[in-house]
Amino acid sequence: MKIGVPKEIKNQEGRVAISPAGVQSLCAQGHILLVEQDAGLHSGFSNSQYQQAGAQLVSAAEAWATELVVKVKEPMACEYPYLDKQRVFTFFHLAGVDPRLTEELLSKGTTAIAYETLEDSAGRLPILAPMSAVAGNMAALMGSYYLAQFNGGKGVQLGKVLGKRHGKVVVIGDGVVGQHAAQTAYGMGAQVWVAGIDTAFMAKVKATVLPEAEFFLSSPAVLAQHLSDADLVIGAVLCRGANAPKVISEAMVKAMQPGSVLVDVSIDQGGCIETSRPTTHSEPVFIKHGVIHYCVTNMPGAYPQTSTLALMDATLPYIQKIANIADTAALLADPALAKAINVHNGKITCQAVAEALGMLAYYQG
């Protein structure tokens, strides 16, 4: 199969979908790899490395004109003309992005295979997990940076000073993002509170990983109480394929102290904070009600070398599987890949996406 790897063009997105090692593995199976010129430079991979691995260096148009296109982020508007009846395997987050992308996928007959809804046999999200880990680590670091007074923050450092913890961090969500955000903030020396819904799991984490952290069941009343004196709040709520629920209301944000920081890691799926809106690495923050909001939609793109290698470890087995199945009907018969396919043959095949976009007329289960 011909596999295309376009260069990512989203703002400050340095990741690449396939490394030279991945190219070599796929070429060994008889596939033809067409990699756009300079696609891997920001991830530390030169054009010559791709050529030595067996790839052909091509233009963007040539990379897209293949049977299978493998990317990192959703197609941008300027890439819509490239969409056709090919398979595209990437992070789509269709419920949280411009509905025009879904409309284009439907009209072009593209098969959209989404990293974020692919499940393994245990019901886990194996491709989303590594990027969630990077984003969780980053959320604590970015929050700490914007708390500095020269950034308009409260001037509170997240860290231990002579053995005493400083800075209150509230993490909302006990999944992969939440766990990594909490561990990073805890390791920095902050006081950490984690809001979740699985009491048994939270007890286990407290006993084994975060002994000095505090855990509480997430509810609007308790959240409002904790947010009123929080220095950093990290939103890490996930509903698979659907828009994230707005667990932090605008009223809660208004009640926060000026100079506090909100990091909405759920922004790819529409955000879990009522006052959030998507931002970029070039303009990462805005202030609303005196609170700094960080809502970058491709957070792991800031660390492309680490993120690309972690992503490649997760995606390569599935890229191989997709490339080795010529019949798309057979893809739909595969339990893991069936859940990853969000759009196929002019129909939305993920109910959560159809509901989130108000496009149930296009849904075909």
C-alpha positions, 0 to 999 in steps of 0.5 A: 500500500502507498502510505503518505506522511505529510508535514504538519502545518498546525501552529507550532506543530513539530511532530511527525507521524512516522519516524525513519525507524517506522518507515523502515519497518513498513517498507520491510513489509512491502509498503511504499512510503511517501514522506513530505520534504522536511516533515521530520526536521522538528522531531530531529529526523533529517530528509536523508534519514528517511531516504536511507530508511526507504522513503521517497521524499515528495511534495504535500500533494503527493503525500496526500495522494496515497491510499493511506495518509498518516498524520498527527493532527486533524487536517487544516482548512488549506488541506481540505482540497487534498481529501479524497477517498483515501484513509486518513489516520490521525487525531481528529477530535471531530466533536471539538473542531470546526464542523466543516472538517466533518462536512468535508470528510463526508462529501469527499468519501474519506475514511477518517480513522481517529487515534483518540477513539481507538480502543485496545482489547481492555477498553483502553485508549492506547494512542491517546495515552502517551500524548495525554501523559505529555500534556499532563506533565506540560500542564503543570509546567505551563501553569507554574510559568504563568503564575509568575508575576511578570506573566500577570500571575499571582506570583505564587511558586509551585514548589517546596521551600525548606520542606514546606509545600507552596501553591495549591493545584487542583486537578480535575480528572483522574485519567492519564492526563490527570495522573501525570499533571498531579504527579508533576505538580506534586514532584515540583513541591505543590499542594495537590488536590485531585477531583475524580469519580473512582474512589477505589482508584484514587485511594490506590494512587494516594497510597502508592504514588501521591501520599501527601496529595488530597483526593475528593469526589468531583461535584459542583459544590466541592469544586467551587469551594476548592477553586476559590483559593486555587492557584492553578487548576488543570481541567483533564476531563474526557468523554470518548469521541464527544464534547467534554462536559463543562465541569467548571462554570463561568461563575466558578471562574469569576470567584477565583482569585485574580492572577490564578491560572486555568489549563484546559487540557480538554480543549481538543474536545471543546474544553471542560471550562465554560470560559475556555476557547482554543489558543495556539503555541504562538498566542497560548493564553488569554485573561477572562475575569482576571484569570489566565486561561491556557487552552492550546489545542496541540500541547504535546507539539511543543516537545516534538522529539519526545512526543513523536517517539512516544506516539510512534511506539503506540501507532506503528502496530495499528498503521501496520494493521491498517496498511495490511488490510486492503478491504475497508469492510474488513477494517470495520470488522476489526473491534479496535479499528471499528471504534476508531473509524469516525467517518466512512463512505459519506456517513458518520460511524461514531455516534458520539461525534454525530450527537456532538455535531448535531449531525445524527442524520448522517449517522450510520452505526 
